[in-house]
Amino acid sequence: MSANPDQLTEAPEAIHSEAFVEVDYDEAIPNNVSLSSDKQLLRALESWQPNYIDWWKEMGPDGFQNAEVYLRTAVGVDPGGWAKFGHVKMPDYRWGILLAPKVEGRTIPCGRHKGEPAWQEVPGEYRSLLRRLIVVQGDTEPASVEQQRFLGKTAPSLYDMRNLFQVNVEEGRHLWAMVYLLVKYFGRDGREEAQALLERRSADQNNPRILGAFNERTPDWLSFFMFTYFTDRDGKMQLAALAESGFDPLSRSCRFMLTEEAHHLFVGETGVGRTIEATCKAMNAAGIKDPGDTEAIRKLGVFDLPLLQRKANFHMSVTRDLFGSEISSNAAEAFSAGLKGRFNEAQLKDDHQLQDATYPVLRVVDGKFVTEGVPALRSINSRLLDDYIADCQSGIDRWNKVIEKAGINFRFTQPHKAFNRRIGEFAGQRIDPAGRILTEAQWNDGKAQWLPGEADLQFIASMMTPCLERGQYASWIAPPRVGINNQPGDFEYVKID
């Protein structure tokens, strides 16, 4: 997202500009894929649908299933005008199956099959790998809903509560997108995988979600905003890479998911930005110039900026682990097979096959950082991580402009990419945010400066009291610049019984 925060609105950024395609809402499962013409597929999805609703009622937003929420619902897949708004109870939300329009004559953009016609059916030799890619992506969608299910009870405003629920229902629709692919293209195996997506649970000891970051708790709204800015940005990068897939139905699914994902990033960026704004305003009103005067700042009912930096450090490092090992044979095979591309694949100036190319990868060798040229095929994950880190910076720059405008001497920074890593080249290494390699003792002495500690988490928890009056906001967060769909400041975004 590159717009000025003052100009950000609910409208998603334009990802593609294909023709508008209506969604059929006369069917039990809204769709734009002519589902009624495939009776076997329709029956399979209709048998899965009640299980999905049961999962939603059990693991979706706790205590708000009967609330009427001002949600947007897709009525087409044109980025310029694809949604309608209205109050609806979340269990009644019209989840469905939406694919971006088919691009006639599309070819596979990368790998050993580059230039061949895009696959409309699963290529048999890649069936297992393709199914795994879809399952892993699909598993993240319900996981984030489960992680966030209790947040409504401590919402800082009805506006923020509504944004939480909008994110939740769209994650649910993204699950539908992956389930459609599994059920339509993978037979019995796909149906079993679709059911397993409803059976795993975030942080469950016996049947957890596949990726570690989706088994972490999201206990507070700071965590939610950091998650939607940093972790959902990983989702953006992964979806963009899958949108390059030579398997055209997956590409089309992910292209529309990217349009919805833009709102999630908006929620995260503006949520953190509004938190920073409230802190700066309170500091200036109280005449506090030192951002490190933690005790005085917290007494104002806001979060001190160093605490926000520590929270960001944690979420950035956990999210970076989602990219997997920097050097990966699995990622190489997905690219070579043409099942998953790179971020902005079409804009990259190379042969899109990478047989002889190299990519610089940072490693720790004998206690020192070294950069080595690694075969580009094997370092696909490393490149995607670098792209992610670069993509994060624009929002951080905008946060810093808020602080600069307030005249406070503080800047948010991204920690070194080796900081606090558990997966990949830097797993087990002790490296501080500035990129200094430390001993275990040095790490233990300094980690309270870099990551939130128990006292920080207790303070955050103490601030999580709901503010549910129309037009009112908790002390620690500023109101938005613009209402959703240009609604007035006192609009009743959520009608609670």
N, C-alpha and C positions, 0 to 999 in steps of 0.2 A: 504494500500500500504506500503510495507516494504523495497523497494529498496532504495539505495542511490540516492538523487536527481540528481547527475551527471550521473547516469546510467538510469534514467527514459526515456522512449521513448514513441512513439505513440502507440505501441502495448499494448493491454489490458492485464491485469493480467489473468492468467488461472483460471477460476472459476470451470470448470468441464472438463472432458476429454472424453466425449462421441464421437462416430464416426462422421465424417464429413457428413453433409447433405446439398445437393445443394439447392439453391433457384431458383424457376422457374421465370425467368424474361421475358418469352414470354407472360405472362398474363398481363392484365391491372393493376392488383394488385399483385405485386410480393409476393410470399409466399412459404412456405414449408409444407403446410397443405392440399395439394390436393384440393384447393378451387374450381377448375373447376368441381369437382365431386358433389358439392352441389349447384345446380343452384339457389335455393331459397336464400341461404346465399349469394351467389355471387351477385345476383341482389340487395339484401339489402345493401351490402357494396358498390356496384357500384353506388347506389343512394346516399349514404352518402359521397362518395369521392368528388364530385364537391363542396359540402358544406364545406368540409375540405379545399379544395384548395382556396375557397373564404375566409374562415377564415384566412388561411395562408397569403394571399395577403393583407388582411386588418390589421392583427395583428402581422404578422411576421416581420422580420428585415426591418425597415423603410428606404426606399431609396436605397435598395440593391437587389431588386427582379431581376434585369437584370444583376447583376454582376456574373461573372463566378468564382466560388469558388472551391478551391482544396479540395474536400470532399472525405471521404471514404464511400463506400457503401457495405453493407453486401452481400456476395455471398454464404454464408454458415453459419453454427453455430458452427464450430469447433474453439475453442479459439486460436489455434496455427496458423491459416492461413485463416481467414474467410472474409477478406475485400479486396477490390480493391480501388485504388485512381484515381481521375481524376477531371478535371474542369467541373463544371456543374452549371447551373442556379438553384437556390434553388426551385422555383416552379416546376422544372422538375425533382427534386430529386425522386428517386424510393423508396418511402415509401412502406412498406409492412408488412406482418404478418409472424413473425419468432418465432417458438417455439424450445426450446432445444429438442433433440431426446427423444423419449419415453423410459423410463427404464422399461423393462419387469419385471413383478412380483413386482413392487413397492407397498409398503404398507403405510398406514397412520402412520406418525411417532410419533404422540402425541395425547393426549386427550382421551376421553372415547372410541374412535373407534381405538385406537392404535393397529397396527398389522393387521387390516382388509385391504382388497384390496383397493388401492386408487380409488377414484371416477372418472369415465370418464364422467359422467353426473351429473347435479346439484342435490344434495340430497334435496328432497322436504322440509324436516323439517328445513333446513338451507337456503332456497332460499333467503329470504329477507336480512339476515345478510351477506351472500356471495355477493349479488349484491351490498350492501352498501360498503363493503370492496373494490370491484373493482371500483366503482364509485369514491370513495374518492381518491384512488391511481390514477385513470385516470385523475381526475380534476387537480392534481398537474402538469401534464405534459404540457398542453397548457398554464397554468398559468405562468410558468417560462419563456416561450417564450414571452408572453405578457409583463412581467416585464422587459425583456431585449431588447425590440424591437428597442429602440433608441440608444443603445450603439455603434453600428457600426460607427456612425457619429463622435465619439470621440476616436476611437481605437488608442492605443499607437503604433501599428505596423500592417502591413498586416498579420504577423504571428498570432498575438493575435486576429485580426478580424476573420481570418479563424477559429481559435479555438472556438470563440463565435458562429459562424454559424454552426460549426460541432455539438456543444452542442445543438443548437436550432433544427437542423433537427433530431437529435436523440431523443430529447424530443418529437418531433412530431411523430416519429416512435413508441415511447412508448405509446403515445395516441392511435395509431392504434392497438397496442397489446391489450389494455383494451377494445377498441371498438369491436374488433373481439370477445372477450369473451362475451360481453354484447349482441351483435346481434345474435351470434350463440346459446347461451345457455339460453337467458332470453326472447325470443319472443318479443311481442309488448312493454312490459316494457323496455326491453333492448334497443330496437330501440329508444324509447323516451329518455332514459338516454343518449344514444350516441349523439342524437341531442342536448340535454341540455349541454353536454360538450363543444359544439361549441358556445353556447349562453351566458354562464356565461363569465364575464370579470374580470380580475384582478383589484381590487380597485373600481369596479363599485358600486355606492351607492345602486342601485336598484337590481342588480343581480351579487353579488361578487363571487369570488372563495370560496370554502368551508372552507379551512384552513386559519387562519389569516395571517401567514407568507407569504402566496402567494398573499396577497393583499397589501404587502409593496412595496414601490418603489425600483427599482434597478437603481439609477440615474447616477452611475459612475462606473469606472472599479475596484476600490477598493472594492466596494460593490459586483461586479460580482465575483471577485476572492474569496472573503470571502463566498459568496453564494455557489459557486461551491465546496469549500472545506468543509464548515460546514453544509450548508443546504442540498446539494446533498449527504452528508454523512448520513443524516437522511434518504434520499431516499434509500441509500445502505442498511441501517439497516432494513427499512420496506420491501424492496424487498427480502432481505435475509429471513425475517420472513415469507413472503408470499410464498417464494420458498419452504417452508416446508409444504405448504398446502396439505391437503388430497384430494382437488379437483385438479386432475392432470393437466388439461389444464392451470390452473392458475400457478401452480408450474413450468411447462415447460416454460410459457411465462416469468416469473420472472427470471428464471435461465439464459435465454439469455439476458434479460435486464441488469442483473448484469454485464455481459461481457462488454456491452456498457457503463455502469455507471462508470467503472474504468477510462475511459478517462476524464469524467467530474471532478473526484477527482484529476486527474493528472493536469488538467488545473488550478484548484484552488490552489493546493499545490505549483506548480511551479510558478504560477502567483504571489502569496504572497512572495514566496522565492526570486524570481527575483526582486521584489520591495525592499525587505530587502537588497539584495545584492547591488543594485544601491545606496541605502542610505549609507550603510557602506563604499562603495568605495568612494563616494563623501565626506563623513566625513573625511576619512583618507587623501584624497588628499588635503583637506582644513586644515588639522591639528586640527580638532575638536574632542575632546575626550569625551565631556559631551553630552550624548544623550538627555539630557533635555534642551540643548541650542536651543530651538525651532526656534527662529527668525533666527539665523545664519544658521541653517540646512535648513530651508524652502527657504532661499535665494539661496541655491544651486540647486533648482529645483527638490528636492526629498521630501519624506515624513518622518517626524521624527518618530522614533520608538515608543514613547509613544502614538502618534496618531494611529499608526497601532494597538497597544494593545487595545486602546479604541474601535476602529472599530471591532476588534475581539471579545471583550467583548459583544458588542451589538449583533453581528450575532450569537454568541454562545447562548446567553440567549434567543433570539427570536426562534432559532431553537429548543432549549430544550423544549419550549412550544408545539412544534409539536407532542411530544410524548404523550400529553394529561395528564390527571390526573394520578398520580402515582398509585393510588388505583382505579381500574376500573372494574365494573361488565361486561361491554361490551367486554373488552379485555379478561376477564376470560372466557366468553362464546365462543369467537372466538377460543381460545386455546382448551377449553374442547370439542368443536365441531370438532376439527381437521382441522379448516379452515385456521389457522395461527399459526405458531410455534414461537419459540424463535430464537434469533441469534445463529447460529451454534448449532442447536438443537441436531443433532446426536452426537456431541462431549460432551454434558453435561452428567454428571454422576448421573442420578437420574432415577425415573421410568417413566418420560415423561408424567405423568398424574397428579401429584401434589395434590392428594386428601388430604394428611395429612402434606404436606411440608409447611414451612414458609420461608419468605425472609425478610431481614432487610431493613426497610424503614425509612429514616430520615424525621422527622417532627418537627414543632415548637409547643411546648406545654407550656403555661404560660410564654411566652417570652424566652424560652430556647430550644436549640436543644435536641431532644431525638431520639434514634433509637429504633424502635419497631419491633418485629417479627410479620409480617402480613401474612395471608394465601397466599402462593405463587401464587395460581390461581388469586387472586385479585390484586397482585402486579406485573403482567406481564409487564406493562408499566414501572414500576420503574426499573425492571431489564434491560429492553431494553435501557432505558436512561443511566443507569450505564455502559452498554456495549458500548454505543455511546461515552460517555465521555472518556472511556479508548481507544477507537478506534481513537479518535481525536489526541491523544498525540504524536503518532509517527511523524506526520508531524511537529508538534510544536517543537519537539526535533530536527528535521533537520533544521528548521529555526534558532534555537538557535546555532546550529553548525556553520552556516554562520556568525553569529554575533561573536561568540567566535573566529573563525578563523581570523576575522578582528581585534581582540583585543579590542573590545568595551564592556564596562561593562553594559550589559543589557540582560535580559532574558524574553521571552514571557511565560506567564502562563495562565492556564485556571482559570476563576473565579469560586468561590464556586457555586455549582449547584443550590443554592437558590437565587443567584444574579439576580435581575431585572426580576423576573418571574411574569407572568400574569395568568398562568394556573397551577392548581395542588396544592400540599401541601403548596407551598410558595407564592401563589397569594396574592398580597396585603401586603406582608411582606417587610420591608426595611432592606436589608442585603447587606453588601459591598462585594467586590470580595474576601476579606480574610475570609469571613464567620462571620463577627461581626454583630449582630442584632442591628439595629439603631433606633433612633427616627426619626420622619419625618423631624425635623430640622437638625439633623445630616446628613440624606440622602441628603437634599437640599444643605447643605454646601459642601458635598463631591462629588456629582454626576459628576461635571465637570472634576474631575480627573479620572473617571471610564468610562464614556460614551462620545461619540463625541458631542460637543456643536455646536452652530450655527456658530461660527468662524471657527471651524474645517471643517464643511461641506462647508462653503464658500471657504475655501482654497482648499479643494479637488476639488470642481467644477472649480476653477480657473486653475487647472492643467490639466483639461480634454480637451486638444487640440489635434486634430488628428495628427498622424505621419504616412503618407501613402506612403513614398518613399520606394522602394524596399531595404531591408536590413537595414533600419533605425529604431530606437526605440526612444520613448519619453525619456526625461532625467530621469524620475522617475522609469524606469524599465530596467533591464539588458537583453541582448539578451539570448535566450535559449542555452543550451549546445549542443543540437542536433536538426536539422531541422526535420520537419514532414516527415516521410517516408524517412529519411536521405537526404532530399533535401539540396542544398547549401544555405548559409546565405542570398544571394540576390534573392532567389526564389520568383516568383510572385504568392503568395498564393491566392490573390484575384485580378481579372482583372476587374477594374472599368472603365466604359465608361467615 
